[in-house]
């Protein structure tokens, strides 16, 4: 369906770049509402990303502990990173998991692709489930990146989400989608999205 024919469509009449950084570009859009009124939207343009909830043979989940200065908090998240230009989502998630943790998933299954801040950002995150982990030791962090990989039992991870100790959206969403599947020993009947994500290795 053409966006211009969707209900509540806001026509962009002009755009201006306010700031361009390494990671993001801030734009000001001038828009026209369906009833003819004018408005302004401030948009953050970013590259898309991928993230993975990876489970080992003992049903421990691989997380990273890292600092998030924007919310003045250090906490646990599933491994994630930006998708490079020309790189597939699947290749990116294998690469990012290994670079951040030194572990490589044996198999991955694509779960969903979602807009993580659609009110102001162009960014989408594709979530994957990883089944099985191989320790390669090949961590390769960015020059200004510092993270600690941690294996957490599924019960503890669910507790961290339910008590709001984990506030990261990609981690919360992944746990919500995959908790039953993991508790069921990673058998398909526990996965909410069974059949929608092809297993790849």
N, C-alpha and C positions, 0 to 999 in steps of 0.2 A: 504494500500500500504506500503510495506517495505521501511523504510527510505533510505536504501542503494540503492534502485532502483529509488529514486526521483532525478530529475534534480538538478544539482549544489550541490549534497551531499558532505559534508566534513567528511572524515573518521577520527575519533579520534584514535590516535595511542598511546597516553600516557596522564596521568593526574597527577597533583600534587596539594595538598592542601597547600595554602599559608597562610591562616588564618581561624580559626574557632571560631566564637563568639556565643553569646546566640541566636541571630536572624539569622545570615547569615554565610555561608562558602564561602570563596573566593578560586577558583580553577584556575590553569593554565592548559589549554588543548593544547596538541600538535596535529595538524591536518594535513591531507593530502588533497589538493585540487583535483578536478576531473582531472586536467591536470598534476598531479604528483608533483606540487610544495608543499613545506612545509610551515606551518604557526603556529602561536600561538594565542589562544583565551583566554581571561580572563573572567571567568564566576562567577556570584554571585548566589549561591544556597540558596533558601529561601523556606519557607512553603507557600502553597497556602492560599488565603484569600477570604473573601466574603464581600459584601457591599450592602446596601439597600437604595433606595430612597423611603421613607415612607410618605404617604399623609394622613392627618386627614380629618374629615368630612367637614371642611370648606375649603378644598383644600390648606392648608398650608403644606409645606414640612419640615420634621424634619432634621435639620443639627446639626453638632457639630462645635464649634469654638475651634481650638487648634493650638499650636505652632509647626512649622516644622523647626528645627534648620538647617537642610541640605540646605534649600533654604532661611534661615534667614527671615521667614515670619510667621505671624499668620493669619489664614484665616478660611473660612467655608468649610466643607466637609460633604458628607453623612456619616452616621455611618458605620464603617467597622472594620474588625479584622481578625486574623488568624484562620484557621480551625484546631481544635485540632485533634490529631491522633485518628482515629477510629470514628470521628464525621462526620455526613453528612453535606453537604452544607446548607441544610434547617435548621437543628438544630442549626448550627453555627450562621446563620444570625439572628434567633430569639434571641439567647443568647447574641450575640454581641450588638444588638440594645438595648436590655433591660439593659445590663451592662453599656453601655456608656451613655444612655440617661434617663433611668427610664421609658421608653415607650416600649410597646410590640405591634408589628403589629398584627392586627386581622387576616389578610390573606396576603400571599405572593405569588408572581408569579416569577418564574425564568426567567430571560431575556437572558443573554449571559454569556459565559465564555471567557475571553480574556487575552492575554499575555501583561502585562503592561510595559515590557521593554525587548522585545525578543532579542535585540541586545547583551545583556550581562547578563540577569537574567532568571532563570528557573521559576519564579513565574507567576501564573495565578490568576486572580480575577474573581469570579462569582458574577454577578450583579443580584439583585432582586428588584422587585417593591413591596412595602407594601401598602395595601389598608385598611385604618382604623387604629386608634391608641388607645391603652388602657394605661392610665397612672398608672403604678404600683409603681413608686417611688423606685424601686429596682436597683439603680445604684450600680455598683461594679467595680470600676476602679482598674487597676494594681497599684502596690505600687509607681511607678514613673510616673503615667499618670495623666494628668490634662486636662479635657475638659469641655466645657460649652454647654449644649443642647439648641438649639434655633429653634423656629417655624417661618418659613419664607414664606410669600405668594408666589405662583408660579410666579407671574409677577415680583416680586423683585428678585427671584432666577434666572430667565431668564436674567434679566438685569445684575446681577452680573457675569454671564457667558459671556454675549455678550460684556461687558466692560472689560473683562479680569481680573476682581477683584478676581474671582475664577479661579485658574489655575490647579486644581486637576483633573487628567484625568478621574477617576471613576465617579466623580460628573458631569463633562461636558458630558461624554458619556451617563450617566443615564438621564440627562435632555434632551439631544438630542433625545433619544429613546422614552421618555415618556411625553414630553411637550404637544403634541396634545391630548393624552389620558387624562391627568389631566385637561386640559382646557375644555375638553368635558364631565367633570363630572365623570371621571373614567369609561366611557363606552367603550366596546371593539373596536368600530370602529375607535377610535383615537389612538390605540396602534400599533406601527410599527411591533411588533412581535406577533400579535394576533394569538393564536392557538399553538404557540411554547412553551409557558410556562404554565404548569398546575397550577391552583390556589390551594394553600394549606393553611390549618389553623390548 
